Amino acid sequence: MPRASRLFPVLAIALVAAAVEIAVMHNAMGLSLSHVMPASLRVQFNGSDARTNATIASELLASASPANARAAQDYARRALLRDPLVAEAARNAGAAAGLLGHPDAMKRRLDYSLWLSRRDLPTLLGQIEERVGANDIAGALHFYDIALRASGNAGTVLVPVLVQAVEDATVRAELIAYIARYRPPWTQTYFDALLRTSRDWQALAAVTRGLLEARVPLARDTTDQAIRTVVDAGHPAEAYGMYLAKAGTIGRQALRNGNFTSFEGTSPFDWNLMQDAGRQAAMVDGQLSIDVVRDTNGPVAHQLLMLRPGHYRLQAKLAVEGEPDNALPYWVVVCLPRNVGIGRVEASRLLDGGNGWSGEFTISPDCEAQKLILNVRAMDTAITYKVSDVSVDAMR
């Protein structure tokens, strides 16, 4: 199916929505003139006024019949003869020409309307429609950009269309390239809408990764939420590619931030820490500090790993403030997407005399991703743990 035909349905929706939006704006301060005085009577009172004739042409085009189009064309021409600088009249003349099957005339009049005013939203929508009809996606995006920069109301109409349009891979590639080159001010608004409303995880993943690889500035929390959304959709490998694009020069790692020095990031591939009334975990001075009240158990920290099949060793150090009664925290490794536990590492006395963990687990070929979880056990008193130097290393 040609690219243009795939875009026409969403574009048509946009143009209808734009007409409604414009009508709402025109009536925002009260009843429009058409509700107060019929068009024919207005012409009798002020038939030589260019803007009155242009407005009547707009009203006629609200019902796109050939008869109305011909009448609208006459009123638009009359307006331009009286004042050739009325963008609304030029735009209406172009719209009427299009409805009457004269595409060349439509283009000339829309180009003239754009020359008169680059802030006229219906003119810009007409330019978008003309570019889409010509399979000129880059040209359509150019006029999207102008419209979104020029009109505060354009985003209501056009951003949802772009969210839906990037489900097409060709449109998606063009949009990423356009944003990467021109860095338009509506980028974050668009990305927020994509994250909030898109039902296509592949489009979300591709746009996020493309923009991150192009070093387009995006809010960190929304980037991390996009990564989380793709993980929750059941595609951790694609989400990890997004994470690596965000991390920049940081390559693939078995475990990230094992020394608890980085506070950046809340994606599943970063440390996710428990913060509730019974368990409080925070990164302090290169350690994970965990405060646990009595009779409280459960997870306090977790991180998503992307380990290749093989044998691994988990190691970490543990300091305890209080009397744990040997009920020390423990690590579990859960295989995704099956959500099956494949490893458990209990705390014990280490060779250097301190407390910590040192244990092994195995990743099978069907284990696409792994969730590493630190759990605490319930005790009779409150206690504080200090975790440091966490590592996961492949065994040879």
C-alpha positions as CSV (number, residue, x, y, z in Angstrom):
1,M,0.0,0.0,0.0
2,P,1.5,3.4,-0.9
3,R,2.7,5.6,1.9
4,A,0.1,8.3,1.2
5,S,-2.9,6.0,1.3
6,R,-1.8,4.8,4.8
7,L,-1.7,8.4,6.0
8,F,-4.9,9.7,4.5
9,P,-7.3,8.3,7.2
10,V,-5.5,9.9,10.1
11,L,-4.9,13.1,8.1
12,A,-8.6,13.4,7.3
13,I,-9.4,13.0,10.9
14,A,-7.0,15.8,11.7
15,L,-8.5,18.1,9.1
16,V,-12.0,17.6,10.5
17,A,-10.8,18.1,14.0
18,A,-9.0,21.2,12.9
19,A,-12.2,22.6,11.5
20,V,-14.0,22.0,14.7
21,E,-11.1,23.5,16.7
22,I,-11.1,26.6,14.6
23,A,-14.9,27.0,14.9
24,V,-14.5,26.7,18.7
25,M,-11.8,29.4,18.7
26,H,-13.9,31.7,16.6
27,N,-16.8,31.3,19.0
28,A,-14.8,31.4,22.2
29,M,-15.8,35.0,23.0
30,G,-19.5,34.5,22.3
31,L,-21.9,33.7,19.4
32,S,-20.4,34.0,15.9
33,L,-21.7,36.6,13.5
34,S,-23.5,33.9,11.5
35,H,-25.7,33.2,14.5
36,V,-26.6,36.9,14.8
37,M,-27.0,37.9,11.1
38,P,-27.5,35.6,8.1
39,A,-24.7,35.7,5.5
40,S,-27.0,37.1,2.8
41,L,-28.0,40.0,5.0
42,R,-24.4,40.7,6.0
43,V,-23.5,41.0,2.3
44,Q,-26.3,43.5,1.8
45,F,-25.0,45.6,4.6
46,N,-21.3,45.2,3.9
47,G,-20.9,43.5,0.5
48,S,-17.7,45.3,-0.4
49,D,-15.9,44.2,2.7
50,A,-13.2,41.7,1.9
51,R,-13.2,39.9,5.2
52,T,-17.0,39.5,5.2
53,N,-16.8,37.8,1.8
54,A,-13.9,35.6,3.1
55,T,-16.0,34.6,6.1
56,I,-19.0,33.7,4.0
57,A,-16.7,31.5,1.8
58,S,-15.5,29.7,5.0
59,E,-19.1,29.1,6.1
60,L,-20.0,27.7,2.7
61,L,-17.0,25.3,2.7
62,A,-18.2,23.8,6.0
63,S,-20.6,21.8,3.8
64,A,-18.4,20.4,1.0
65,S,-20.9,20.2,-1.9
66,P,-20.0,21.2,-5.4
67,A,-22.6,24.0,-5.3
68,N,-21.2,25.4,-2.1
69,A,-17.6,25.1,-3.4
70,R,-18.5,27.1,-6.5
71,A,-20.2,29.8,-4.4
72,A,-17.3,29.8,-1.9
73,Q,-14.9,30.3,-4.8
74,D,-16.9,33.3,-6.0
75,Y,-16.9,34.9,-2.5
76,A,-13.2,34.2,-2.0
77,R,-12.4,35.8,-5.4
78,R,-14.5,38.8,-4.5
79,A,-12.7,39.2,-1.2
80,L,-9.3,39.0,-2.9
81,L,-10.3,41.6,-5.5
82,R,-11.1,44.0,-2.7
83,D,-8.1,43.1,-0.5
84,P,-5.4,40.7,-2.0
85,L,-3.8,40.4,1.5
86,V,-6.6,38.4,3.2
87,A,-5.1,35.0,3.8
88,E,-8.5,33.4,4.7
89,A,-9.8,34.3,1.2
90,A,-6.8,32.8,-0.6
91,R,-7.0,29.7,1.5
92,N,-10.8,29.3,0.8
93,A,-10.2,29.8,-2.9
94,G,-7.6,27.0,-2.7
95,A,-10.0,24.7,-0.8
96,A,-12.8,25.4,-3.2
97,A,-10.5,24.6,-6.2
98,G,-9.6,21.3,-4.6
99,L,-13.2,20.3,-4.0
100,L,-13.9,21.2,-7.7
101,G,-11.1,19.0,-8.9
102,H,-8.5,21.6,-9.8
103,P,-5.4,20.5,-7.9
104,D,-3.0,22.9,-9.6
105,A,-5.2,25.9,-8.8
106,M,-5.6,24.6,-5.2
107,K,-1.8,24.5,-4.8
108,R,-1.3,28.0,-6.2
109,R,-3.8,29.5,-3.9
110,L,-2.6,27.7,-0.9
111,D,1.0,28.7,-1.6
112,Y,-0.2,32.3,-1.9
113,S,-2.2,32.0,1.4
114,L,1.0,30.7,3.0
115,W,3.0,33.6,1.6
116,L,0.4,35.9,3.2
117,S,0.4,34.2,6.6
118,R,2.5,31.4,7.9
119,R,0.3,31.3,11.1
120,D,-3.0,30.5,9.4
121,L,-3.7,27.0,10.7
122,P,-6.2,25.9,8.0
123,T,-3.7,27.0,5.3
124,L,-1.0,24.9,7.0
125,L,-3.3,21.9,7.1
126,G,-4.0,22.3,3.4
127,Q,-0.2,22.3,2.8
128,I,0.1,19.2,4.8
129,E,-2.7,17.5,2.9
130,E,-1.1,18.5,-0.4
131,R,2.3,17.1,0.6
132,V,0.8,13.8,1.9
133,G,-1.1,13.4,-1.4
134,A,2.2,13.7,-3.2
135,N,3.9,11.1,-0.9
136,D,6.2,13.9,0.4
137,I,6.4,12.9,4.0
138,A,9.4,15.2,4.7
139,G,7.5,18.1,3.2
140,A,4.4,17.3,5.3
141,L,6.5,17.2,8.5
142,H,7.9,20.6,7.6
143,F,4.5,22.1,7.6
144,Y,3.6,20.1,10.8
145,D,6.5,21.9,12.4
146,I,5.5,25.3,11.2
147,A,1.9,24.7,12.4
148,L,3.0,23.5,15.8
149,R,5.4,26.4,16.3
150,A,2.9,29.0,15.1
151,S,-0.3,28.0,16.7
152,G,-0.8,27.0,20.4
153,N,-4.0,25.2,19.3
154,A,-2.4,23.1,16.5
155,G,-1.0,20.5,18.9
156,T,-4.5,19.4,19.9
157,V,-5.1,18.4,16.3
158,L,-1.7,17.5,15.0
159,V,0.2,15.7,17.8
160,P,-2.3,12.8,18.0
161,V,-2.0,12.4,14.3
162,L,1.8,12.1,14.5
163,V,1.4,9.6,17.4
164,Q,-0.7,7.4,15.2
165,A,1.3,8.0,12.0
166,V,4.6,6.7,13.4
167,E,3.1,3.2,13.4
168,D,4.3,3.3,9.8
169,A,8.0,2.6,9.6
170,T,8.7,5.0,6.8
171,V,6.9,7.9,8.5
172,R,8.7,6.9,11.8
173,A,12.1,7.1,10.1
174,E,11.3,10.5,8.5
175,L,10.1,11.9,11.8
176,I,13.1,10.8,13.8
177,A,15.4,12.3,11.1
178,Y,13.4,15.6,11.1
179,I,13.5,16.0,14.9
180,A,17.2,15.0,15.0
181,R,18.1,17.7,12.5
182,Y,15.9,20.6,13.5
183,R,15.2,19.9,17.3
184,P,11.7,21.5,17.2
185,P,10.4,22.9,20.5
186,W,7.4,20.6,20.5
187,T,9.6,17.4,20.7
188,Q,9.0,16.7,24.4
189,T,5.3,17.4,24.0
190,Y,5.1,14.9,21.2
191,F,7.1,12.3,23.1
192,D,4.9,12.7,26.1
193,A,1.8,12.1,23.9
194,L,3.5,9.1,22.3
195,L,4.3,7.6,25.7
196,R,0.8,8.3,27.0
197,T,-1.4,7.3,24.2
198,S,0.5,5.0,21.7
199,R,-0.7,1.4,21.7
200,D,2.3,0.3,19.5
201,W,5.3,-0.7,21.6
202,Q,7.4,-1.1,18.5
203,A,6.8,2.5,17.4
204,L,7.5,3.7,21.0
205,A,10.7,1.7,21.2
206,A,11.9,2.8,17.7
207,V,11.2,6.5,18.2
208,T,12.7,6.5,21.7
209,R,15.9,4.7,20.6
210,G,16.2,6.8,17.4
211,L,15.9,10.1,19.3
212,L,18.3,9.0,22.1
213,E,20.9,7.8,19.5
214,A,20.6,11.2,17.8
215,R,21.2,12.8,21.3
216,V,17.9,14.7,21.1
217,P,17.3,16.0,24.7
218,L,14.4,14.2,26.4
219,A,13.2,14.4,30.0
220,R,14.9,11.5,31.9
221,D,11.8,10.4,33.7
222,T,9.8,10.0,30.4
223,T,12.7,8.1,28.8
224,D,12.8,5.7,31.7
225,Q,9.0,5.3,31.6
226,A,9.2,4.5,27.9
227,I,11.8,1.8,28.7
228,R,9.5,0.5,31.4
229,T,6.5,0.4,29.1
230,V,8.4,-1.8,26.6
231,V,9.6,-4.1,29.3
232,D,6.0,-4.4,30.6
233,A,4.9,-5.2,27.1
234,G,7.1,-8.3,27.3
235,H,10.1,-7.1,25.2
236,P,13.1,-6.6,27.5
237,A,15.7,-7.0,24.7
238,E,14.3,-4.1,22.8
239,A,14.0,-2.1,26.1
240,Y,17.6,-2.8,26.8
241,G,18.6,-1.4,23.4
242,M,16.7,1.8,24.4
243,Y,18.6,1.8,27.8
244,L,22.0,1.5,26.1
245,A,21.1,4.3,23.7
246,K,20.2,6.5,26.8
247,A,23.4,5.5,28.5
248,G,25.6,6.6,25.6
249,T,29.1,5.4,26.0
250,I,28.3,2.8,28.6
251,G,28.2,-0.6,27.0
252,R,26.5,-3.9,27.9
253,Q,27.1,-4.8,31.6
254,A,26.2,-7.8,33.7
255,L,25.0,-5.5,36.6
256,R,24.9,-1.7,36.7
257,N,25.9,0.6,39.5
258,G,27.0,-2.1,41.9
259,N,28.8,0.5,44.0
260,F,25.7,2.6,44.4
261,T,27.3,5.9,43.3
262,S,24.9,6.9,40.5
263,F,21.5,8.4,41.4
264,E,20.4,8.8,37.7
265,G,17.7,6.6,36.2
266,T,14.6,4.8,37.3
267,S,14.3,2.4,34.4
268,P,14.0,-1.3,35.2
269,F,17.7,-1.6,34.3
270,D,18.6,0.7,37.2
271,W,18.2,0.1,40.9
272,N,14.6,0.3,41.9
273,L,14.4,0.9,45.6
274,M,11.5,0.3,48.0
275,Q,10.1,3.3,49.8
276,D,7.3,2.6,52.2
277,A,6.4,2.7,55.9
278,G,8.2,-0.5,56.7
279,R,11.2,-0.6,54.3
280,Q,13.3,2.4,53.3
281,A,16.2,2.0,50.9
282,A,18.5,4.8,49.7
283,M,21.9,5.2,48.1
284,V,24.2,6.9,50.7
285,D,28.0,7.3,50.4
286,G,28.5,4.4,48.0
287,Q,26.3,2.0,49.9
288,L,22.7,0.9,49.8
289,S,21.3,1.9,53.2
290,I,18.2,-0.1,54.2
291,D,16.1,0.7,57.2
292,V,13.6,-2.0,58.2
293,V,11.0,-1.9,61.0
294,R,10.2,-5.0,63.0
295,D,8.0,-7.7,61.6
296,T,8.6,-6.5,58.0
297,N,9.8,-8.6,55.1
298,G,9.9,-8.5,51.3
299,P,11.9,-6.9,48.5
300,V,13.8,-3.7,49.0
301,A,15.8,-3.4,45.8
302,H,15.7,-4.9,42.3
303,Q,17.3,-4.5,38.9
304,L,16.6,-6.1,35.5
305,L,19.6,-8.0,34.0
306,M,20.3,-9.2,30.5
307,L,22.7,-12.0,31.0
308,R,23.7,-14.5,28.3
309,P,23.3,-18.2,29.0
310,G,26.0,-19.5,31.3
311,H,27.2,-19.8,34.9
312,Y,27.5,-16.7,37.1
313,R,28.7,-15.7,40.6
314,L,27.0,-13.0,42.6
315,Q,29.1,-11.3,45.3
316,A,28.3,-8.4,47.7
317,K,29.2,-7.0,51.1
318,L,26.9,-6.5,54.0
319,A,27.2,-4.4,57.2
320,V,24.5,-4.7,59.9
321,E,23.5,-2.2,62.6
322,G,21.4,-4.0,65.1
323,E,20.7,-7.7,66.0
324,P,19.5,-9.6,63.0
325,D,19.3,-13.0,64.8
326,N,20.8,-14.6,61.7
327,A,17.7,-13.5,59.7
328,L,19.9,-11.7,57.1
329,P,18.7,-10.5,53.7
330,Y,19.0,-12.7,50.7
331,W,19.1,-12.3,46.9
332,V,16.9,-14.2,44.4
333,V,17.2,-14.3,40.6
334,V,14.0,-14.7,38.6
335,C,13.9,-15.7,35.0
336,L,11.7,-13.7,32.6
337,P,9.3,-14.0,30.9
338,R,8.6,-17.3,32.7
339,N,8.8,-15.6,36.1
340,V,10.5,-18.6,37.6
341,G,13.2,-18.4,40.3
342,I,16.5,-19.8,39.1
343,G,18.9,-18.7,41.9
344,R,19.0,-17.8,45.6
345,V,22.0,-16.5,47.4
346,E,22.0,-16.3,51.2
347,A,24.2,-14.1,53.3
348,S,27.0,-15.6,55.2
349,R,30.4,-14.9,56.7
350,L,32.9,-14.0,54.0
351,L,36.6,-15.0,53.9
352,D,37.6,-11.5,55.2
353,G,35.5,-12.0,58.3
354,G,32.7,-9.7,57.3
355,N,29.1,-10.5,56.3
356,G,28.0,-10.7,52.7
357,W,27.0,-12.9,49.8
358,S,28.9,-15.2,47.5
359,G,26.8,-17.6,45.4
360,E,26.3,-19.1,42.0
361,F,23.4,-19.5,39.6
362,T,22.9,-20.6,36.0
363,I,21.1,-18.9,33.1
364,S,19.5,-21.2,30.6
365,P,19.1,-20.4,26.9
366,D,15.4,-19.8,27.3
367,C,15.9,-17.2,30.0
368,E,15.6,-13.9,28.0
369,A,16.0,-11.5,31.0
370,Q,16.6,-11.8,34.7
371,K,15.3,-9.9,37.7
372,L,17.7,-9.6,40.6
373,I,15.9,-9.0,43.8
374,L,17.2,-8.2,47.3
375,N,14.8,-9.4,50.1
376,V,14.7,-8.8,53.8
377,R,13.3,-11.1,56.5
378,A,11.0,-10.1,59.4
379,M,12.7,-9.6,62.7
380,D,11.7,-8.7,66.3
381,T,13.4,-5.3,66.2
382,A,14.2,-2.6,63.7
383,I,17.5,-2.9,61.9
384,T,19.6,-1.1,59.3
385,Y,21.6,-2.8,56.6
386,K,24.5,-1.4,54.5
387,V,25.0,-3.2,51.2
388,S,28.0,-2.4,49.0
389,D,30.2,-3.8,46.2
390,V,27.5,-5.8,44.4
391,S,28.8,-7.7,41.3
392,V,27.6,-10.4,38.9
393,D,30.4,-12.1,37.0
394,A,30.5,-14.9,34.4
395,M,32.3,-18.0,35.6
396,R,34.8,-19.6,33.3
